[in-house]
Every structure is written in structure tokens, then in C-alpha cells.
Amino acid sequence: MLQIIKNSWLDFLIIFLILIVNLFWLPTFSFWQIYPKNNFITQNDQLLNFQSPSAPIIKLVSQPVLNSNNYILIDVDTNKILTSKNMDKKIYPASTTKLATAVTALNLYPLDEVITVDQAYDEGKTMKLQLGEKITVKSLVQALLVYSANDSAFTLANHYRDGVTGFVSQMNSLMTKYNLTNTHFINPDGLHNDNHYSTVYDLSQLGRLAIQNFTVRDVVKNRSLTVTDITGQIKHEITTTNELLGVAPEVIGLKTGLTPEAKGCFIGLLNINNHLVISVVAQSDDRFQDTKILIDWLKQNVFWQN
């Protein structure tokens, strides 16, 4: 009888010790230390403070009349199409291609990665990179977006482990990822090729994607820059190809394009009453005047409401 009582007390003691260990040591009971009790309240406060983007309201007094028959305006926050014409018609993007080149390069390389110029490239507009010059990805992207330097585009693409062809494949993969299926690139600089094409809608989406990158947003607002090799000895003075920058106050970027086959192209980043809009004109005989017309139309016909 005494032995049975001793065994019962021993069993009770073991069970009690197990409960104590669970209470103070197992991770389950440290939950409130990892996740404070007020965490749910804090998250809900953040949800309550969230404000949806202002919705653009279109008066639509009349459609804009441009030199170009291919254009689009989209509200950046909501991606709403404000006006368009032939937005899915095939056009040649010319050097607006370089916006895709920049985004691809920024996805593949660190900004401070140093590239050695090991191959000359002198087709079209160039910044005159020197053979053997060592220059950072950031400097090449600056020259690409501000000055539209073809040798910068080629050097960034040629640096890829699979060469220019592999880099362009990455550019096309970027378009596929975002379902921009009416765009196809053959080269990184936009030199004409019948199989190198896009649409103003796809270019507007490329612009909207590109400005999510801080480097792109920061670079495209510059009217001029000096970029150098890593020693600071080789200097490249570059000026923007965006003739509206600093002239039309609403224009704060983005990328130009021009070839005989493509005519004039321009993806614009516009600030209209503190609301961002992407404009695209293509196949234009006067891309900057057409963009001014779109700006005037926006100011007269579109307002934003919370």
C-alpha cells in the first residue's frame, strides 16, 4: 500500500515538472514576446489609415488632336487609361527601348559593379567610351537614360554572361513577365529592325514599371551630367535628349526615341497637379509638341478625386 502511494506521488511530481517546463520554456508560450499583444491593433490602425489612390475623373470635352496617330495617357497610381489612340497598333520604339535596357541592367547588376569596355561600338549616338575604360553600371545607366548613348547600351548588354543576345533575351523576358506581349526586342539600343517593335500601351506600362526604380526616377530628371571612369580621368559630358525637361514644368522625365523608320517617340513622365501621368507618343513628326498638346488636354479635361 505504501509503495502504491509513493508511486502515485512520483507520477504526480513528474507530470507537474512537465507542465512547468511547458509553461516557461517551450516556444509556444513565448508567443506574446515575439508578437506583442497590441500587434493586431497596430496592424488594424495601419489599415484604417490607408488611403486609396485618388481616382482621375475625365470631363472629356474633346479628344486631343495630335500630329501623331499613336498616343496614350495613363494615370500612374491607378493605371487608368485617360485617353488613347491606336494604343495596340505596332510601332517601332527606337531609343525608348533603352528604358527596358536600363531596367534589365538594374535587375542584373549592382550599381557599383565595374565594367571594362572591351569592345568598340560606334553605331548611332554614342558617348565615345574608350577601349579599356573601366566604368560603373550607374554611370552607364546615366548616359543611357540622359544622353541615349548607344555604346552605353551595348556595353551594359555585352557585359552579361550570355552576351548581348542573352541580355536582349532578358529584356524580352521582362516584357513577358508583365504580359506586354506586343513588344519584342532585337537589340538593346533601338536601332531599327522590322522585328523590333512595341505599342504605345506597352511602352506606357514599361514607363510605369521603370519609375518604380529610384535610380531611374533620379536619373531622368537631369538636364546634364558629367560621368567618369572609376579613376575620374576620363570624363563624358552628357546632356539630355528630352527637350521638354526644364521647359515644360509638368515634364519630369522620361525617355526619347528617334529613327527614320520610327519617326519621333517620347515616353513622358508628367506631374499634373501633384499626380503622376505617363504619356507616350510614337510615329510623330513633332513628338515634343504632341506631348505639350497632351499636357494641355490633361489640364483641361482631367481632375483627381479622393
C-alpha positions as CSV (number, residue, x, y, z in Angstrom):
1,M,0.0,0.0,0.0
2,L,2.8,2.4,0.9
3,Q,4.6,1.5,-2.3
4,I,1.5,2.4,-4.4
5,I,1.2,5.9,-2.6
6,K,4.9,6.6,-3.3
7,N,4.5,5.7,-7.0
8,S,1.4,7.9,-7.2
9,W,3.3,10.9,-5.8
10,L,6.2,10.2,-8.1
11,D,3.9,10.2,-11.1
12,F,2.3,13.4,-9.9
13,L,5.7,15.0,-9.5
14,I,6.8,14.1,-13.0
15,I,3.6,15.4,-14.5
16,F,3.9,18.6,-12.5
17,L,7.5,19.1,-13.7
18,I,6.5,18.6,-17.4
19,L,3.8,21.2,-17.0
20,I,6.3,23.7,-15.5
21,V,8.7,23.1,-18.4
22,N,6.0,23.7,-21.0
23,L,4.8,26.8,-19.3
24,F,8.1,28.6,-19.1
25,W,10.4,27.2,-21.8
26,L,8.6,25.9,-24.9
27,P,8.3,28.4,-27.8
28,T,4.5,28.2,-27.8
29,F,4.4,30.2,-24.6
30,S,6.8,32.8,-25.8
31,F,4.3,33.8,-28.5
32,W,3.4,37.1,-26.8
33,Q,7.1,38.1,-26.6
34,I,7.6,37.6,-30.3
35,Y,4.2,39.1,-31.2
36,P,3.2,41.8,-28.8
37,K,-0.4,41.8,-27.7
38,N,-1.0,45.1,-29.4
39,N,0.3,43.9,-32.7
40,F,-3.1,43.2,-34.1
41,I,-4.3,46.6,-33.0
42,T,-1.3,48.3,-34.6
43,Q,-1.9,46.5,-37.9
44,N,-5.6,47.5,-37.9
45,D,-4.6,51.1,-37.2
46,Q,-2.4,51.0,-40.3
47,L,-5.3,49.6,-42.3
48,L,-7.6,52.3,-41.1
49,N,-5.1,54.9,-42.0
50,F,-4.6,53.6,-45.6
51,Q,-5.9,55.8,-48.3
52,S,-6.7,54.5,-51.7
53,P,-5.2,56.5,-54.7
54,S,-7.2,59.5,-56.0
55,A,-9.3,58.5,-58.9
56,P,-8.9,60.5,-62.1
57,I,-12.2,62.0,-63.4
58,I,-12.3,62.7,-67.1
59,K,-14.5,65.5,-68.4
60,L,-13.9,64.5,-72.0
61,V,-14.8,67.8,-73.6
62,S,-13.0,66.6,-76.7
63,Q,-10.2,64.2,-77.7
64,P,-6.7,65.7,-78.2
65,V,-5.7,66.4,-81.8
66,L,-2.1,65.5,-82.4
67,N,0.3,65.2,-85.2
68,S,0.8,61.6,-84.1
69,N,-1.9,58.9,-84.6
70,N,-0.4,56.7,-81.8
71,Y,-0.6,58.0,-78.3
72,I,-1.7,57.2,-74.8
73,L,-2.0,58.8,-71.3
74,I,-2.2,56.7,-68.2
75,D,-2.6,57.6,-64.5
76,V,0.3,56.1,-62.7
77,D,-1.4,55.4,-59.4
78,T,-4.5,53.6,-60.8
79,N,-3.1,52.6,-64.3
80,K,-6.3,54.1,-65.7
81,I,-6.2,55.0,-69.4
82,L,-7.1,58.7,-69.6
83,T,-7.1,58.9,-73.4
84,S,-5.5,56.9,-76.3
85,K,-5.4,56.3,-80.0
86,N,-4.2,53.2,-81.7
87,M,-2.8,52.1,-78.4
88,D,-2.2,48.5,-79.5
89,K,-1.0,49.3,-83.0
90,K,2.5,48.0,-83.8
91,I,5.1,50.8,-83.8
92,Y,8.9,51.0,-83.8
93,P,10.2,52.1,-80.3
94,A,13.6,53.5,-81.4
95,S,15.6,54.6,-78.3
96,T,12.7,54.3,-75.9
97,T,14.0,50.7,-76.0
98,K,16.7,51.9,-73.6
99,L,14.2,52.2,-70.8
100,A,13.9,48.4,-71.0
101,T,17.7,48.2,-71.2
102,A,18.1,50.2,-68.1
103,V,15.5,48.3,-66.1
104,T,17.1,45.0,-67.2
105,A,20.6,46.1,-66.3
106,L,19.5,47.4,-62.9
107,N,17.9,44.0,-62.2
108,L,21.1,42.1,-63.3
109,Y,23.9,44.2,-61.9
110,P,24.7,46.2,-58.8
111,L,25.0,49.9,-59.3
112,D,28.7,49.9,-58.3
113,E,29.7,47.0,-60.4
114,V,32.7,48.0,-62.7
115,I,32.5,47.1,-66.4
116,T,35.6,47.2,-68.6
117,V,34.9,48.4,-72.1
118,D,36.4,45.6,-74.2
119,Q,34.7,46.2,-77.5
120,A,34.2,49.3,-79.5
121,Y,30.7,50.3,-80.6
122,D,30.1,53.3,-82.8
123,E,26.6,52.8,-84.3
124,G,24.3,55.8,-83.9
125,K,24.6,58.3,-81.0
126,T,27.5,57.4,-78.6
127,M,29.2,58.8,-75.5
128,K,32.6,57.8,-77.0
129,L,33.6,55.1,-74.5
130,Q,37.3,54.2,-74.7
131,L,38.6,50.7,-75.1
132,G,39.9,49.5,-71.7
133,E,37.9,52.2,-69.9
134,K,36.6,51.0,-66.5
135,I,33.2,52.5,-65.7
136,T,30.4,51.7,-63.2
137,V,26.9,50.4,-64.1
138,K,25.5,53.5,-62.5
139,S,27.5,55.8,-64.9
140,L,26.5,53.7,-67.9
141,V,22.8,53.8,-66.9
142,Q,23.0,57.6,-66.5
143,A,24.5,58.0,-70.0
144,L,21.9,55.6,-71.3
145,L,18.9,57.4,-70.0
146,V,20.0,61.1,-70.2
147,Y,22.1,61.1,-73.4
148,S,20.7,58.0,-75.0
149,A,24.2,56.6,-75.7
150,N,24.2,53.5,-77.9
151,D,27.6,52.4,-76.8
152,S,26.5,52.5,-73.2
153,A,23.5,50.2,-74.1
154,F,25.8,47.9,-75.9
155,T,28.4,47.8,-73.1
156,L,25.8,47.0,-70.5
157,A,24.4,44.2,-72.7
158,N,27.8,42.8,-73.7
159,H,28.8,42.5,-70.0
160,Y,26.1,39.9,-69.4
161,R,27.4,36.3,-69.0
162,D,25.5,35.3,-72.2
163,G,26.5,38.3,-74.1
164,V,24.3,40.8,-76.0
165,T,21.9,38.1,-77.2
166,G,21.4,36.8,-73.7
167,F,20.8,40.3,-72.4
168,V,18.2,41.0,-75.0
169,S,16.5,37.7,-74.1
170,Q,16.3,39.0,-70.5
171,M,14.7,42.3,-71.8
172,N,12.1,40.2,-73.7
173,S,11.5,38.1,-70.6
174,L,10.8,41.3,-68.6
175,M,8.1,42.2,-71.1
176,T,6.6,38.6,-71.0
177,K,6.6,38.7,-67.2
178,Y,4.4,41.8,-67.2
179,N,2.2,40.4,-70.0
180,L,3.4,43.0,-72.5
181,T,3.1,40.6,-75.4
182,N,3.0,43.1,-78.2
183,T,6.7,44.0,-77.7
184,H,9.7,42.3,-79.0
185,F,13.3,43.5,-78.8
186,I,16.2,42.5,-81.1
187,N,18.9,44.8,-79.7
188,P,19.5,46.9,-76.5
189,D,19.7,50.4,-78.2
190,G,16.6,50.6,-80.5
191,L,18.4,50.7,-83.9
192,H,15.8,49.8,-86.5
193,N,14.9,46.2,-87.2
194,D,11.5,45.1,-88.6
195,N,11.2,42.6,-85.8
196,H,12.0,45.1,-83.1
197,Y,8.6,46.6,-82.2
198,S,6.2,47.6,-79.5
199,T,2.9,49.6,-78.9
200,V,2.2,52.8,-77.1
201,Y,0.3,50.8,-74.5
202,D,3.2,48.5,-73.8
203,L,5.6,51.5,-73.6
204,S,3.3,53.2,-71.1
205,Q,3.5,50.1,-68.9
206,L,7.3,49.9,-69.4
207,G,7.4,53.6,-68.2
208,R,5.2,52.9,-65.2
209,L,7.4,49.9,-64.3
210,A,10.6,51.8,-64.8
211,I,9.8,54.7,-62.4
212,Q,9.3,52.3,-59.6
213,N,13.1,52.1,-59.6
214,F,14.6,55.0,-57.6
215,T,17.7,55.2,-59.8
216,V,15.6,55.7,-62.9
217,R,13.4,58.3,-61.3
218,D,16.5,60.2,-60.1
219,V,18.5,60.0,-63.3
220,V,15.8,61.0,-65.8
221,K,15.2,64.4,-64.2
222,N,18.8,65.6,-65.1
223,R,19.3,68.0,-67.9
224,S,23.1,67.4,-67.9
225,L,25.6,65.3,-66.1
226,T,29.3,64.5,-66.1
227,V,30.1,60.8,-65.9
228,T,33.6,59.5,-65.5
229,D,35.5,56.3,-65.5
230,I,36.4,54.9,-62.0
231,T,39.7,56.9,-61.9
232,G,38.0,60.2,-62.7
233,Q,40.4,60.8,-65.5
234,I,38.1,60.0,-68.5
235,K,35.2,62.4,-68.4
236,H,32.0,62.3,-70.5
237,E,29.8,65.4,-70.6
238,I,26.3,64.5,-71.4
239,T,23.1,66.5,-72.0
240,T,19.5,65.3,-72.1
241,T,17.7,64.4,-75.3
242,N,14.5,65.4,-73.6
243,E,13.8,68.9,-75.0
244,L,10.8,69.5,-72.6
245,L,12.9,69.0,-69.4
246,G,13.2,72.4,-67.8
247,V,11.0,73.9,-70.4
248,A,7.6,72.4,-69.7
249,P,7.3,72.4,-65.9
250,E,5.0,69.4,-65.9
251,V,7.7,67.2,-67.6
252,I,10.0,65.4,-65.1
253,G,11.4,62.6,-67.4
254,L,11.5,60.0,-69.1
255,K,12.9,58.7,-72.5
256,T,13.1,59.8,-76.1
257,G,13.5,57.9,-79.3
258,L,14.1,58.8,-83.0
259,T,14.9,56.9,-86.1
260,P,13.8,57.5,-89.7
261,E,11.6,54.4,-89.6
262,A,10.1,55.1,-86.1
263,K,10.0,58.8,-86.5
264,G,9.7,60.6,-83.2
265,C,8.9,58.7,-80.0
266,F,8.6,60.0,-76.5
267,I,7.7,58.4,-73.2
268,G,7.0,61.3,-70.8
269,L,6.7,61.4,-67.0
270,L,4.3,64.2,-66.2
271,N,3.4,65.9,-62.9
272,I,-0.1,67.2,-63.2
273,N,-1.3,68.9,-60.0
274,N,0.9,66.5,-58.0
275,H,-0.5,63.5,-59.8
276,L,1.9,61.4,-62.0
277,V,0.9,60.6,-65.5
278,I,2.8,58.6,-68.2
279,S,2.4,59.9,-71.7
280,V,3.5,58.1,-74.9
281,V,3.6,59.4,-78.5
282,A,5.0,57.4,-81.4
283,Q,5.4,57.8,-85.1
284,S,5.3,61.5,-84.6
285,D,6.8,64.3,-86.8
286,D,6.9,66.5,-83.7
287,R,7.0,64.4,-80.5
288,F,7.5,67.2,-78.1
289,Q,4.8,69.5,-79.5
290,D,2.4,66.5,-79.4
291,T,3.3,65.9,-75.7
292,K,2.6,69.6,-75.0
293,I,-0.9,69.1,-76.6
294,L,-1.4,66.1,-74.3
295,I,-0.4,68.2,-71.3
296,D,-2.8,70.9,-72.2
297,W,-5.6,68.4,-72.7
298,L,-4.9,66.8,-69.3
299,K,-5.0,70.2,-67.5
300,Q,-8.4,71.0,-69.1
301,N,-10.1,67.6,-69.0
302,V,-8.8,65.5,-66.1
303,F,-9.0,66.1,-62.3
304,W,-8.5,63.8,-59.4
305,Q,-10.9,63.0,-56.6
306,N,-10.3,61.0,-53.4
